[in-house]
Amino acid sequence: MHNRLEGRVAIITGGGHGIGKAYARRLAEEGARVVIAEIDAAAAERVAAELAGARHEVLALRTDVSDAGSAGEMARRTVERFGRIDILVNNAAIFATVPMSRAPFDDLDPEEWDRMMAVNLRGTWLASRAVVPDMRKRGYGKIINVSSGTALKGSASRIHYVTSKAGVLGFTRTLAREVGKDGIRVNCVVPGSTLSEQDPDEDTVKLRNAAVNERALKRVQRPEDLVGAVVFFASAESDFITGQSLVVDGGAFMH
């Protein structure tokens, strides 16, 4: 199936690296006009140039989702350029591209805890708040949040990350209740441990490989394994689905 998103406009936060880059590429291939909203402006421009070179319509925007003004500007400039917002993928998060401590809960610096919540949870809220007014005007929209399998099973030594991603699950269900009357669907993709271009060192790669042992499907998970779920939630095929979380982890966590 191709061109399921023809005529749609999609914003991908954190779309300049890793999994977000894979989302952006696939949504563009499905016909969407894509906005790369990324705090790393150079990375956003590189992805935009790559997609433009493949004759996709794309806009790169430096965006800090933890800042209300920046999130609002993201929405404003998207509408200014493309006339509408149909899809938001809330992918931006502190995990790989931004350093994260792996420490016991009582050794974490409170400032790092606050920064984690500011990006992963507050950022999801602010980006959603920024795009909903345009979606309401047309009575249609798709918000796709990204949680983590660690929120379902717990993961020692990164309690701030796990807590933020657990919050995304509750945020998804509650927002779906609030904006369903406006024709806006809100769903969540829950990835397993994924090997991406951002995995920086041998120890992290070993962790990704070790996750294979927990899966029914015995291989490493890559960004391309997640794009089908995002396209499904972004497309008309899921128009009667909202408030749901889809685990994509090769069968590590089944519920």
N, C-alpha and C positions, 0 to 999 in steps of 0.2 A: 504494500500500500504506500502511495506517495501523495504529496501535496495535501495532506490532511489539515494543514494549517494555512492554506492559501488565503491571503488577504488579512491574516491576523498579525497583531503586533505583540511581541514578547520581550519582556525585560528579564534578564538573568543577572542577579546580583552575584558578585564574585565570579563573573564569567570569563575572567582573564587567565585562569589557571586550572589545571587538573580536571576534576569532574565538571566544574562549571563550564569550562571550555568545551567539553564533550557535549553538554546540554545545548550550548549555543550553536554548535555546528549542526547537530541533528535537527533542532527546531528550524534552522535556516533551510536545511535540506528538505524539510517538510513544507516549505513555502512561506514561513513566517518572516516578517521583517523583525530584525533582532537588535536589541539594545544591550550592549555589554556594559553593565554598571559595576565598576571595579575600583577599589581604593588604589590599586597599582595602575596608574594611568598608562604607563608604558606598555604593560601587559594587555590592557584593554585595547590599545591602538594596534598592537601586533595581531591580536585575534580579529579585530575589525578589518585590518588590511588583508588578512588571509581569506576571510569570508567575502569581502568585496572582490577579491581576485577571482573568486569562484562565481561571481555575478550575483551575489546575494545583497539585499539591501540591509545595511547595518549602521549602527551609531555607537561610538565609544564614549562613555561618560565616566569621568572620575567621580566616584560616589563613596561616601562614608555612611553606611546604613545606620550607624549608631548616632548620627547627627540628624536631627529633625529637618533642619534647613537643607542639608544635602539630599536627603531622601525626597523632600518636596521638589527640589530642583530637578532631580532625576525624572519625576513624573511630569513636571512642567515641560521640560525639554523634549521628552518623548512625544507628548501630544503636539507640541510645536512642530516637530519634524515629521511625524507619521499620522497625526490627526486622531489618535486613539490609543488605548491600552486594553488589550484583550487578555494577556497572560502575564503573570508574575511568577518567576521561580525564585524563591527565597533560599538561595544557595550560600550566600556569603556567611563565613563562620571562621572563628579562630580554631584552628586545628593543625593544618599542615603548613600553609603559606605564612601564617603568623605564629611565632614560637609559643609553645604551651608547656608549662611545667608538668612533669609527671612525679607527683609527690603525695605523701599521705595528707589526708584532709586537714590535719592540724599544723602542717608545715607550709601551707599555701599562704602567699602574701595576699591580704585582703584587696589590694589594688588589682592584682591579677584576677581574682574572683569577680570584681566589679567590671573589669574590662571584658571578661568572658561573657557575662550576662548582657553587657551593653551591645556587643556585636551579635551574638548568637540568638538572644531572645528579644531584647529591646529592638535590635535591627530588623528582625522579622516583623515585629509589630509596626515600627515606623514605616517600613517599605510598604506594608499592606495598607496602612492608613493613608499613605500618599497616593496609591493607585485606585482605591475604592471609589472616590468621587467620580472619576471618569467612567468606571465600569457601571456605576449606578445610573448614570445618564442614559446609557444604552440598554440597561437591564440584562447585562451579560458580562461574565468575566470568569477567569480561572486563576486561582491562587494555589500554587504548589509549594508547600513547605518541605524542608529537608531535615529530618531528625537523624537518629543513629541507632543501630542495633544495641549499642551500649546502654541506651535508655530503657531497654526492655529487660536486660539481664544484669545490669550493673557492671562496673569495670573499675578495679582498684587503681588508686594513684592518679586519678583524673576526675575527681568528684565534681569539680566546677564545670567541666565539659559535659559530663553525663547529666548533671542537673539541668543545664541549659537546654540540652536536647530533649529531656523529659518534659520540660516546659513547652517546647514546640508541639508536642503531642496534644497537650491540653489546650494550647492556643488554637490549634487546628480545629478541634471539635467545637470550641466556644465561638470562634469566628464564623464557622459554618452555620451555626444556629442564628447568628446575628444578621448575616448578609444573604441568607438563602432567599428571603422575600424579595431581594433585589436581583435575583437571577445570577448571583455570584456563587460559584462552587469553590470550596476550600478543601483540599486533600493534602496528604503527606506521603512522601517516599522515605522509607527507612532503610538506608544502605547498611550492608555488612562491612567488614574490614576490606578496604579497597586499595589496591596498588595503583598509584597515580604518579604523574611526572614530578609531584612535589615530595615524594618519599626520599628524604635526603641522605640516609645513611644505611649502613649494612644492618644495624640492629632493627631499624624500622622495617626493612624489607623482610628480615627474618620473622618479625611479628606477623606480617601479612601472609607469608608462606605458612606459618604455623596455624593460622585460622582455617586453613584447608581441612585440618583434622576434625573440626567441629561441624563440617558441612556434609549434607547428603550428596551434593555435587562436588566432587573432589578436584577442585582447581582453584587458582587464585582469582579473585574478583577484580575486574578492571572497570574503568569509567563507562565503557561502552555497554556494560551489563545493566546500567541504570537508565539509559536513555529511553528505552522502550516504555518504561513505567511513566516517565515524565511526559512523553509524547501522548500516551493514552490519557493521562489526566488533563493535558492541554487541549485535547481534541474533542469534537462533538460526540465521540464514542462513549465518553464518560459523563454526558450531560445530566444523567439522573443519579450520579454518585457524588456525595459530599460528606465531609466530616470523617473520611476514612483514612487509614494508614496502611500502606502496602509495603511489606517487608521484602526487600530484594537482597538476599544474602546467600543464595545457593542452598537454602535449607538448613542453616545453622540454628535459627530460632523459628519454631513453628507454633502458631497460636490461632 
